[in-house]
């Protein structure tokens, strides 16, 4: 016997089912007026910050590789 058969559905599944049901309260004040989604009304700038972050990481990595290459060339030529 599996846990699901023994105990039934999980608490999260029941809460998700309750949240998916429309509320029983009827309001007549918003009939015909649909509000825009929150993402359209208040757009997030997370993608811009993420883009800057990854670009900065890329530039730092390229700088590190370039610096190590320059360091290696500079000091291997002096040892000869």
N, C-alpha and C positions, 0 to 999 in steps of 0.2 A: 504494500500500500504506500503510495507516494504521500508526501507532505500535503500536497494540494488536495488529494482525495480525503485525507484525514482531517484537515483543518478547514477546508473550503478555500474560497478566494482570499487574497491578501487584503490587508487594510487599505493599502494604497490603491488597489483596483476598485474597492468600494468607494473610496473618496473620489477617485477619478470619475466613476460613474455618476456620483451625486453632482459633481461639478459640471458634468456634461449636460445634465438636465436643465432646461430653461426654467427660470424662476416662475413661481405661480402668480406673483404680483403683476397685475396689468396696469400699465401707466398709459394714459391717453395723451400726455403732454408731448410725446415724441413720435406720434403717429406720422408717418410719411417723411420724417427727417432722420436720415441715417448719418451718424457721426463718422468721420474718417478714422481710419486706424491710427493708433497712437504713433506708430513709426512714421507715418506720413506727416502728422501734425508736429511732432518733435523728432526730427531726424537725428541720428547719432553720428558722432564723428570718430567712432572707434576705428573704422577702417583707415582713416587718415593717420591716426596715431600709429596703428600697426604698420602701415606702409613706411612711415618715417623710421620706425624702430628697425624694421628689416633692412632698409636702405643703409642706416647707420651701421648695423652689424656687418653688412657686406663691405662697406668702405673700410671699417676697422680691420676686417679680415684681409682685404687686399693690401692695406697699409702694413699689416704685420708681415705678410708674405714678402712684400717689396722690401721692407726694412731688414728682414732676415737675409734675403738674397743679397742686398747691398752690403750688409755686415760680413757675410761670408766671402764675397768677392774682395772686399777691401782688405780683410785680414789674411786671406790666403795668398794674396799677391805680396804682402810685406814679409811673409815668412820665407820666401824663396831667396 
